[in-house]
Amino acid sequence: MKNKIFKIFLWAFLISLVLFFLTLIFGLFQQLKITSVQKQFAAGEIFFAIKLTLLTATVSSVIALIFAVPIAYILSRYNFPLKNIVNSILYLPIVISPIALGAMLLIFFNTPVGKFFESNIFRVVFEVPAIILAQFIVIIGLAISLVKSVFDYINPEYELIARTLGVTQSQTFFHVIIPIAKKGILSAFVLVWARAVGEFGASVTLAGATTMKTETMPIAIFLSFASCDIYNTIVLTLISLFIGIIVLYGIHIYAKNRKPPL
């Protein structure tokens, strides 16, 4: 009897939260039906926002994984002085507000070094590269954390065995560790990509909110809502939800169907 009550208790939490989210989504469809006769679909602006979001999120996520993989491996396998401080610095983007991160970047580009970069290399502030940089700075801490957890679960004995067979450290990393970790790294990439797709605070601070220029989906939702365009706000929100659900569902199916490495 007690076990049955406990199971009911657990399922009550699960069902209540799922129903809460489904109610929110249902409310969007209900409001969309009401507002559809009041506003036309801004196809050009919405498609631009989708294209820019997918492009910048992909670029920033690839760059984040390029940095995250070697950094996460170092944090997972090596001890060094001030490691805890280094960890704290690298994971700051996880706990700091994205708007604060965007403000830090904006202030940096107002320093002599930042001004020199923009004058002699390429423009960043209020341009598309600002979106990529903002997304990168927001997701890099998450990327490192996810990839490090993958390396933490790989038994170091695989590396020791490879080294005793005469394999170099770099060969061990690329031909032993990476193949074992590729499933987790791919999942980490998809998760940070999804986070980049939804990034708003740092992007709007550094890149601004210019229609048809730096207008990602979150910024487009903000602009539509600010102008009381409820119809396009709901459309963009539903598109964001659809992308998120597809990504998360794909990760679960991929993780379920993949066989663990021997």
N, C-alpha and C positions, 0 to 999 in steps of 0.2 A: 504493500500500500504506500509506504514512504517513497519507494523508488518511483512509483507511478506519479505521485504528487511532484516529485523532483523533476521528472521528465516534462510534465505539464508546465511547470515553472520555467524550464528552459525554453520550451517551444513557444510559450507566451511572449517572451522577449523577442524571439526571432520573428514570429508572425506579426507582432505589433509594429516592429520597425519596418518590415517589408510593406505592410499595408500603409504605413505612413508615407513612404516614398511613392508607392503606387497612387495614393490619393493626390500627392503633389503633381504627379505626371498627368493624372486624369483631369486635374484642375486646369492644366495648360491647354489640353485639348478642348475642354469646355469653353474656355475664354477665347481660344482660336476660332471656334465656331461663331461666337458672338461678334468678334471684331473683323471677321473675314469680309463682311459686307461693307465695312467702313474704310478699309485700306487696301491698296494694291500691293502685290508682291514685288519688292524691290530686287528683282532678279540679278541685275548687274552688280549692285553693291554687295549683295549676299554672296554671290559666286566669287567675287574678288576677295572678300574676307575669308572664305573657305580656302581658296587657293593659296593666299598669303599665309594663312595659319598652318596649313599642312606643309608648305615649303619651309617656313622658318623653323617649325617644330622639328622637322626631320634633320635639317642642318645643325641646329643647336644640340639635338640629341646625339647625333653622330660625333660631334666635337666633344660633348660631355663624356661619352663612352671611351673615346680615344684617351682622354685624361684619366678617367675613372679606373680603367683596368690596371695600368701600372701602379697608380697610387694605391688602389685597394689591395693589390698584391703585396706592396711594401708594408702597409699597415697590418696585413694579415700574417705575414711571415717574419717580420723583423722587429726587433726592439732597438730603440735608439734614444738618446737623450731628448728630453722635452716632448716625448711622443704624445703624452696626454694633452699638452698645449696645442700641438699640431693637429690632433684629432678635433679639438674644440674649435680651432679656426676653420678647418675644412667643413665641419658640420654646421657652421653658423647659418648658412642659407636655409637650413631646415627650420630653424627656430626664429629667425629674424623676419619681420614683416617684409613682403615683396616690395611694398612702397618704400620702405627704408633702404632696401637694396638698390632700388632704382634711384633714390635720392643720392646714395653714395656714389653711384656711377655718374650721375649728372654732375655732382660736385667735382669728381675726378677730372672730367673733361673740361672743367673750368680752371684747372690748375695748369701751370706752364707745360708740364709733360703732356697732359691731355690736349691742350691747344696745339702743341707741336704735332701730335699724332694726327689730329684732324686737318691741320694745315698742309702737312707734307705727305701723308699716307692716304687716308680717305675719310670722308665725313661719316660720322656715326650718329650724333645726337639728332633726333627728329627725322631719321632716315631708317630704311629697312634694316641695315646692320644693327641698329639700336635694339630692334626686336629680338634678333638672334642673340645678341650679347645679354640682354635682359633675361631671356629664357634660359640661357646657359648658366648665368650666375644663380638663378633660382633652382635649377635642377641638378647642379653639379654635386651638391652635398648628398642629395637623395641617391644619385647615381653611384657615388663612392660607397655609401652605406649598403646599398643593395648588392653591389658586386663584391664587396668585402665579405658579406655574409655568405656568398657563394664560395669564395676561397676558403673561408673558415671551416666549411663543411667537407672540404676535400682533405683526405688523410695525407699528411706530409710524407708518409712512407712511400707513396708513389714517386715522389721526387727523389727520395733517398735511394730507392731501388734503381731508378734511371741513372742517377749519378754514379752508383757503383758499377754500372755497366759501361761507363766511359762517356756518357752523354753530357754535353756542356750544359751550363745553367740556362742559357738562352734557348737551347734546343729542348730542354726539359719543359721550359715555360710554354713554348709555342707548340710543341708536339705531344706533350703529356697533359699539362694543366689546362690549357685553353680548350682542347677537345673535350675534356671532362666537364669543364665549366661552361661550355657554349650554350647549353640549355638555359642555365641560370642567367647568363649574360644577355641572351636574347630576351628573356622575360624582363630583365632589368631595363633593357633598351625600350621595350614597349611601354613599360610603366612610366619611365621618365619622359618618353614621347607624349604620352597621354597627359602628363603633368604640364609639359610645355604647351600643348594645345590649349589648356585651360588657363595659362598664365595671363594675368591682367595688370597687377599692381606695378611691377617693375617696368613692364612694357609701356604703359601709358605715361609713366613718369619720365622715362628716358626717350621714348620715341614719339610721345604726343598722341593725339587722337585726331589724325587728319583723314578725312573720308577719301577712300580710293587711293591711299598712299601708305599709311601705317595702320590700316584698319584690319586687325585680326578679328576673329569671331568674338572673343570677350570684349574687345574695344567696340565692335559693332553693336553688341548687345547694350553696352553702356550708352553709346550715342543714341541708339533707338529709344531706349528707356528715358534718357534725359530729354528727348524731344517728344515724349508722350506717344511714340509710335509703338503701341502695344502689340500690334499684329506682327511686325517684323521682329520685335523683341522675342515673342513667343516662338516664331519660326526658327530663329537663330538658336534659341535655348533648346528646342527640340532636336535640332541638328547636332548640337554639342552633346546632348544626352545620347543620341543614337550612336555617335562616334565612340563615346565612352563605354556604352554597353557592349558594342561590337568588340572593342579592344579587350575589355575585361573577360568577356565570354571566350574570346579566342585564346587568351592566356590560360584560362582554366582547362579548355579542351586540349590545348597543346601539352600542358603539364600532365594531364591525365593519361594521354595516349602515348607519351614518350616513355620508352623503357629506360630505367636507370643504368648508368654505365657499370660494366663489370669491374 
